[in-house]
Amino acid sequence: MSNTQGQAVAATKGRNVVVVGTQWGDEGKGKLVDWLTETATGVVRFQGGHNAGHTLVINGVKTALHLIPSGIMRPGVKCYIGNGVVLSAPKLLEEIAGLEKAGVEVRSRLRISEACPLILPYHAAIDIAREAAKEKAGTAKIGTTGRGIGPAYEDKIARRALRVQDLKHPERFANKLRENLELHNRVLTDILHAPAVDFDTVYNEAMVYAKEILPMVADVSRELNEAHAAGANLLFEGAQGTLLDVDHGTYPFVTSSNCVAGNASAGAGVGPGMLHYILGITKAYCTRVGGGPFPTELDWETEGTPGYHMATIGAEKGTTTGRARRCGWFDAALLKRSAQVNGLTGLCITKLDVLDGLTELLLCIGYELDGETIDILPMGADEIARCTPIYETIPGWSDTTVGVTDYHQLPKAAQHYLNRIAETTGVPIHMVSTSPDRDHTILLTHPYIA
């Protein structure tokens, strides 16, 4: 542990931090959560499902996580899956097996909320069949991962979800499952013209994985509040990004949960007064996976273009699906919306090194919309699709920033670029990431120091 972080532990016992993505996800949250867990004693995932993906690089070794909080890579750190997460038990067990094979102890450190809704095979079947029907009809697909996340949240809101706690009661589980399959199989066969899902197959699989899941099930809300009362530093880890939030994102091209910082409270069962610092993770440029508007999008498929440079140097493919990410210039107007709905305390700029070698950068500082100039992203996909970016031109740099850990060792042009991001968004930059590696991080203000 560095001296700075060691002082943070001593000075800020009992401080809690929320880490959220401020763009369309894939901002590099996993690395920063992993880095901050040198100070935290517990890491909490509070929304989303296994449609999320966090990639960590530790000593050159890459690890991809989808459900388990990134703190699992730190020995001794407890990890919690909160009630706001929709849980695919088979995928969780698959992830645990992979970590155990790599020598990581998981089961004694992972706690799963008994209130998590379960993702079951019919959720994925509906998800895939709906997207196929949209494609066949020639209408715009949402661009889901096809993993059943949306349909699982629909069941939660409709108050018919099977939850982790139902696994404790096989007869109750079976009765609820029959009721749900009667409804969902009718949708699958009569409306979506897809095969029905078999009751016995789903039930028998659920009873098998219940034996492995139940020893890790807990009242996560109670445990987090007890840990806080005992002086633990907790870190709340969001999935996806603010502009994919079901309320505040580019609706309807969004995910099915609330990705904003405020949901750390509801999705984990803690009071908002326990959330002391909100760290917004932001790429030094923008990316987006799937459909939906993207005002600063570039041509990222043609060799020799800035967009292609971002896509190739940044290895812009989704951690969970492998889909190519669309790339574009940094959007300060977008970040103003994120700062507003999250209440950001500070920013961490990631992937600054990807911009090395570009002679000129464009920074979007606002839009023209219906003949007016606006400086903040509007609400809703239709309005955003009509926005024309207003750009400020900034000199690039040729020197490498890879691995730099001292802000003053960055090229002057890179420092200027970062300063302009802070000035145009109104949010201070507290951290900068200069490669995927855990240790390649510039610390300006530590989130765990009050």
C-alpha positions in Angstrom: 0.0 0.0 0.0 1.3 3.5 -0.9 1.9 6.1 1.8 -1.0 8.2 0.5 -3.5 5.4 0.6 -2.2 4.2 4.0 -2.9 7.7 5.3 -6.4 7.5 3.7 -7.2 4.4 5.7 -6.2 6.0 9.0 -7.9 9.3 8.3 -11.2 8.1 6.9 -12.4 5.0 8.6 -16.1 4.5 7.9 -16.2 6.5 4.7 -18.3 5.2 1.8 -17.7 5.8 -2.0 -20.0 5.2 -5.0 -18.4 4.5 -8.3 -20.6 5.2 -11.4 -20.1 5.3 -15.1 -21.0 8.7 -16.6 -21.3 7.8 -20.3 -22.8 4.7 -21.9 -20.9 2.2 -19.8 -17.5 0.5 -20.5 -15.7 3.5 -18.9 -13.2 1.3 -17.0 -15.1 1.2 -13.7 -13.7 -2.3 -12.8 -10.1 -1.1 -12.7 -10.9 1.8 -10.4 -13.0 -0.2 -8.1 -10.2 -2.7 -7.8 -7.7 0.1 -7.2 -9.9 1.7 -4.5 -10.4 -1.6 -2.7 -6.9 -1.2 -1.3 -8.6 1.2 1.0 -12.1 -0.4 1.2 -13.1 -3.4 3.3 -16.3 -4.2 1.4 -17.5 -3.8 -2.2 -21.2 -3.8 -3.2 -22.8 -4.3 -6.6 -26.2 -2.6 -6.5 -27.9 -3.0 -9.9 -27.8 -4.7 -13.3 -27.1 -8.3 -14.1 -24.6 -10.4 -16.0 -25.0 -8.0 -19.0 -22.3 -5.9 -17.3 -18.6 -6.6 -17.7 -15.6 -5.3 -15.8 -12.1 -6.1 -17.0 -9.2 -6.0 -14.6 -5.6 -6.2 -15.5 -3.4 -7.1 -12.5 0.3 -7.7 -13.1 -0.4 -8.2 -16.8 -3.1 -10.8 -16.2 -6.6 -10.0 -17.5 -9.7 -11.0 -15.6 -13.3 -10.4 -16.7 -16.1 -10.1 -14.1 -19.8 -9.9 -14.8 -21.7 -10.3 -11.6 -19.2 -10.6 -8.8 -17.9 -7.2 -7.5 -14.4 -6.2 -8.6 -13.2 -6.3 -5.0 -13.0 -10.1 -5.2 -9.5 -9.8 -6.6 -8.3 -8.3 -3.2 -7.8 -11.0 -0.5 -9.8 -10.2 2.6 -12.2 -7.9 1.0 -15.9 -8.8 1.4 -18.1 -8.6 -1.7 -21.9 -8.1 -1.7 -24.5 -8.6 -4.4 -27.4 -6.2 -3.5 -31.1 -6.6 -3.9 -31.0 -4.3 -7.0 -29.2 -6.9 -9.0 -31.1 -9.5 -11.1 -29.2 -12.8 -10.6 -28.5 -15.6 -13.1 -27.4 -18.3 -10.7 -25.8 -20.5 -13.4 -23.7 -17.6 -14.6 -22.7 -16.7 -11.1 -21.6 -20.2 -10.4 -19.7 -20.3 -13.7 -17.9 -17.1 -12.7 -17.1 -18.4 -9.2 -15.6 -21.6 -10.8 -13.4 -19.6 -13.1 -12.1 -17.5 -10.2 -11.5 -20.5 -8.0 -9.6 -22.2 -10.8 -7.3 -19.1 -10.8 -6.8 -19.5 -7.1 -9.2 -16.8 -5.9 -11.2 -17.6 -2.7 -14.8 -16.5 -3.4 -17.5 -18.3 -1.4 -16.3 -17.3 2.1 -16.2 -13.6 1.0 -19.4 -13.3 -1.2 -22.8 -12.4 0.2 -25.9 -12.5 -2.0 -29.1 -10.6 -1.1 -32.0 -12.9 -0.6 -34.2 -10.3 -2.3 -32.4 -10.5 -5.7 -34.8 -11.5 -8.5 -33.7 -14.6 -10.4 -33.0 -14.5 -14.1 -34.5 -17.8 -15.4 -34.4 -19.4 -18.9 -37.7 -18.0 -20.0 -36.4 -14.4 -19.5 -33.5 -14.9 -21.9 -35.9 -16.7 -24.4 -38.2 -13.7 -24.4 -35.3 -11.2 -24.7 -33.9 -13.0 -27.8 -37.3 -13.6 -29.4 -38.3 -9.9 -29.0 -35.2 -8.6 -30.7 -35.6 -11.2 -33.5 -39.2 -10.0 -34.0 -38.1 -6.4 -34.2 -35.4 -7.3 -36.7 -37.9 -9.3 -38.8 -40.4 -6.3 -38.7 -37.7 -3.9 -39.7 -38.0 -1.8 -36.6 -35.1 -0.5 -34.5 -33.7 -3.1 -32.1 -32.8 -1.9 -28.6 -29.5 -3.7 -28.8 -29.9 -5.8 -25.7 -27.4 -8.5 -24.7 -30.1 -11.2 -25.0 -29.4 -12.4 -21.4 -32.9 -11.8 -20.0 -32.1 -8.7 -18.0 -35.1 -6.6 -19.1 -37.7 -9.4 -18.8 -36.4 -10.2 -15.3 -36.8 -6.6 -14.2 -40.3 -6.6 -15.8 -41.3 -9.6 -13.5 -39.8 -7.7 -10.5 -41.9 -4.6 -11.2 -45.0 -6.8 -11.9 -44.5 -8.4 -8.5 -44.2 -11.9 -9.9 -40.5 -12.4 -9.7 -38.9 -15.5 -8.3 -36.3 -14.3 -5.8 -33.3 -15.9 -4.3 -35.2 -16.4 -1.0 -37.7 -18.7 -2.9 -34.9 -21.2 -3.5 -35.2 -22.0 0.2 -38.7 -23.3 -0.3 -38.9 -25.8 -3.2 -42.7 -26.2 -3.2 -43.2 -22.4 -3.2 -40.7 -22.0 -5.9 -42.5 -24.7 -8.0 -45.9 -23.0 -7.6 -44.6 -19.6 -8.6 -42.7 -21.1 -11.5 -45.8 -22.8 -12.9 -47.7 -19.5 -12.8 -45.0 -17.6 -14.5 -44.5 -20.2 -17.2 -48.2 -20.2 -18.0 -47.9 -16.5 -18.8 -44.5 -16.4 -20.4 -44.9 -19.5 -22.6 -48.1 -18.0 -24.0 -46.1 -14.9 -24.9 -43.3 -17.0 -26.4 -45.5 -19.3 -28.5 -48.6 -17.2 -29.4 -47.0 -13.7 -29.8 -43.3 -14.2 -30.5 -43.6 -17.6 -32.3 -40.8 -19.1 -30.3 -40.5 -22.4 -28.5 -42.0 -22.8 -25.1 -39.7 -23.3 -22.0 -40.1 -26.6 -20.1 -41.1 -26.5 -16.5 -39.2 -29.6 -15.3 -35.9 -28.5 -16.9 -36.1 -25.1 -15.2 -37.2 -26.4 -11.9 -34.6 -29.2 -11.7 -31.8 -26.9 -12.7 -32.8 -24.4 -10.1 -32.8 -27.0 -7.3 -29.3 -28.1 -8.3 -27.8 -24.6 -8.2 -29.8 -23.7 -5.0 -27.5 -26.1 -3.0 -24.5 -24.0 -4.0 -26.1 -20.6 -3.9 -27.9 -20.7 -0.5 -24.8 -20.9 1.7 -23.8 -17.5 0.4 -27.3 -15.9 0.8 -27.6 -13.2 3.5 -29.6 -10.1 4.6 -27.2 -7.8 2.8 -28.9 -4.6 3.9 -28.3 -5.6 7.5 -24.7 -6.7 7.0 -23.8 -3.5 5.3 -25.4 -1.3 8.0 -23.6 -3.3 10.6 -20.3 -3.0 8.8 -20.8 0.7 8.5 -21.6 1.0 12.2 -18.4 -0.9 12.9 -16.4 1.7 10.9 -15.9 -0.2 7.6 -15.0 1.6 4.4 -17.5 0.5 1.8 -17.4 0.9 -2.0 -20.6 0.8 -4.0 -20.0 -0.4 -7.6 -22.4 0.5 -10.4 -22.8 -1.4 -13.7 -23.4 0.1 -17.2 -23.4 3.9 -17.3 -25.6 6.9 -16.6 -26.8 7.4 -20.1 -28.1 3.8 -20.0 -30.2 4.5 -16.9 -33.9 3.6 -17.5 -35.1 7.0 -16.3 -32.2 9.4 -17.1 -30.6 7.8 -20.1 -31.2 7.9 -23.9 -34.6 6.3 -23.5 -35.7 3.8 -24.9 -32.2 2.8 -25.9 -31.3 2.1 -22.2 -30.9 -0.8 -19.8 -33.7 -1.9 -17.5 -32.3 -0.6 -14.2 -31.2 2.7 -12.6 -27.5 3.1 -13.1 -27.2 6.5 -11.2 -25.5 6.9 -7.9 -28.8 7.4 -6.0 -29.7 3.8 -6.7 -26.8 2.6 -4.6 -29.1 3.3 -1.6 -32.2 1.5 -2.9 -30.2 -1.3 -4.6 -28.2 -2.2 -1.5 -30.6 -1.4 1.3 -28.7 1.5 2.9 -29.7 5.0 3.7 -28.5 7.8 1.3 -26.7 9.4 4.3 -24.2 6.5 4.0 -23.1 7.7 0.6 -20.3 10.1 1.2 -18.5 10.6 -2.1 -19.6 10.0 -5.8 -16.8 9.2 -8.2 -17.8 9.5 -11.9 -15.7 7.3 -14.3 -15.3 8.9 -17.7 -13.4 7.9 -20.8 -11.1 10.5 -22.4 -13.4 10.0 -25.4 -16.9 8.4 -25.8 -18.0 4.9 -26.7 -21.4 3.2 -27.0 -22.5 -0.4 -27.6 -25.8 -1.2 -29.3 -28.4 1.1 -30.8 -29.3 4.6 -29.9 -28.2 8.2 -30.5 -24.6 9.2 -30.2 -24.0 12.9 -31.1 -20.2 12.8 -31.2 -19.9 9.5 -33.0 -17.1 9.2 -35.5 -16.3 6.8 -38.4 -14.6 4.1 -36.3 -14.4 1.5 -39.0 -12.2 3.2 -41.6 -8.4 2.9 -41.1 -6.5 6.1 -40.5 -9.4 8.0 -38.9 -9.5 9.2 -35.3 -12.4 6.9 -34.6 -10.5 3.9 -35.9 -7.5 4.9 -33.7 -9.8 4.9 -30.6 -11.4 1.6 -31.5 -8.1 -0.2 -32.2 -5.8 1.3 -29.7 -8.5 1.2 -27.0 -9.5 -2.4 -27.9 -13.1 -1.3 -28.0 -15.0 -4.5 -27.8 -17.6 -5.3 -25.1 -16.4 -7.4 -22.2 -19.6 -9.3 -21.9 -20.7 -9.7 -25.6 -17.5 -9.0 -27.7 -19.6 -6.5 -29.7 -17.7 -3.6 -31.3 -18.1 -0.3 -29.5 -19.0 2.8 -31.5 -16.4 5.6 -30.8 -16.5 9.3 -30.8 -15.1 12.6 -29.3 -15.5 13.5 -25.7 -18.9 15.0 -24.9 -18.8 17.6 -22.1 -22.6 18.4 -22.6 -23.3 14.7 -22.0 -21.1 14.8 -18.8 -23.0 17.8 -17.5 -26.2 15.7 -17.5 -24.4 12.9 -15.7 -23.0 15.3 -13.1 -26.5 16.7 -12.5 -28.3 13.3 -12.0 -25.4 11.7 -10.0 -24.3 14.6 -7.9 -20.7 13.9 -8.8 -18.0 14.8 -6.3 -15.1 14.1 -8.7 -14.1 12.5 -12.0 -11.7 9.8 -12.9 -10.6 10.1 -16.6 -9.7 6.7 -18.0 -8.0 5.6 -21.2 -6.1 8.9 -21.6 -3.3 6.9 -23.2 -5.5 5.8 -26.1 -5.4 9.4 -27.4 -1.6 9.3 -27.7 -0.5 10.1 -31.2 -3.6 12.1 -32.3 -2.4 15.5 -33.6 -5.8 17.2 -33.0 -8.7 16.5 -30.6 -12.2 17.8 -30.7 -14.1 18.5 -27.5 -17.9 18.8 -27.7 -18.9 21.7 -25.5 -22.6 21.9 -26.4 -25.1 21.4 -29.2 -27.4 23.1 -31.7 -30.9 21.9 -31.3 -33.8 23.3 -33.2 -31.9 26.5 -33.9 -30.9 27.0 -30.2 -27.6 26.5 -28.5 -27.7 24.2 -25.4 -24.8 23.2 -23.1 -26.4 20.0 -21.6 -27.6 16.8 -23.0 -31.4 16.8 -23.5 -33.6 14.1 -22.1 -34.8 11.3 -24.5 -33.4 9.7 -27.6 -35.5 11.6 -30.1 -34.2 15.0 -29.0 -30.6 13.8 -28.7 -30.7 12.4 -32.2 -31.4 15.9 -33.6 -28.5 17.5 -31.8 -25.5 18.8 -33.8 -22.3 19.0 -31.7 -20.5 22.2 -31.2 -16.7 21.5 -31.0 -13.7 23.1 -29.6 -10.4 22.1 -31.2 -7.6 21.2 -28.9 -4.0 20.2 -29.8 -3.1 16.6 -29.4 0.3 15.1 -28.2 2.8 12.7 -29.6 4.6 11.6 -26.3 3.3 8.5 -24.6 1.2 8.8 -21.4 1.1 5.0 -20.8 1.9 4.2 -17.2 2.4 7.8 -16.1 1.5 8.1 -12.4 2.4 11.8 -11.8 0.2 14.4 -13.3 3.1 16.8 -14.0 4.8 14.2 -16.1 2.0 14.2 -18.6 2.6 16.1 -21.8 1.5 19.7 -21.5 -1.1 19.2 -24.2 -2.6 16.3 -22.3 -2.8 18.4 -19.1 -4.5 21.2 -21.1 -7.0 18.6 -22.5 -7.8 17.4 -19.0 -8.1 21.0 -17.7 -10.6 21.8 -20.4 -12.7 18.8 -19.5 -12.9 19.9 -15.9 -13.6 23.5 -16.9 -16.4 22.7 -19.4 -18.1 20.1 -17.2 -17.7 21.9 -13.9 -16.5 18.7 -12.2 -13.0 18.4 -10.8 -10.7 15.6 -12.0 -9.5 13.6 -9.0 -7.9 10.6 -10.8 -6.5 9.7 -14.2 -6.0 6.2 -15.5 -3.1 5.8 -18.0 -3.4 2.1 -18.8 -5.6 -0.9 -17.9 -3.0 -2.0 -15.3 -4.0 -1.5 -11.6 -0.9 0.6 -10.7 -1.0 3.0 -13.7 -3.2 5.6 -12.0 -2.6 9.3 -11.2 -4.1 10.3 -7.9 -4.9 14.0 -7.4 -7.5 13.7 -4.6 -8.3 10.4 -2.8 -12.0 9.6 -2.6 -11.5 8.1 0.9 -10.0 11.3 2.3 -12.7 13.6 3.6 
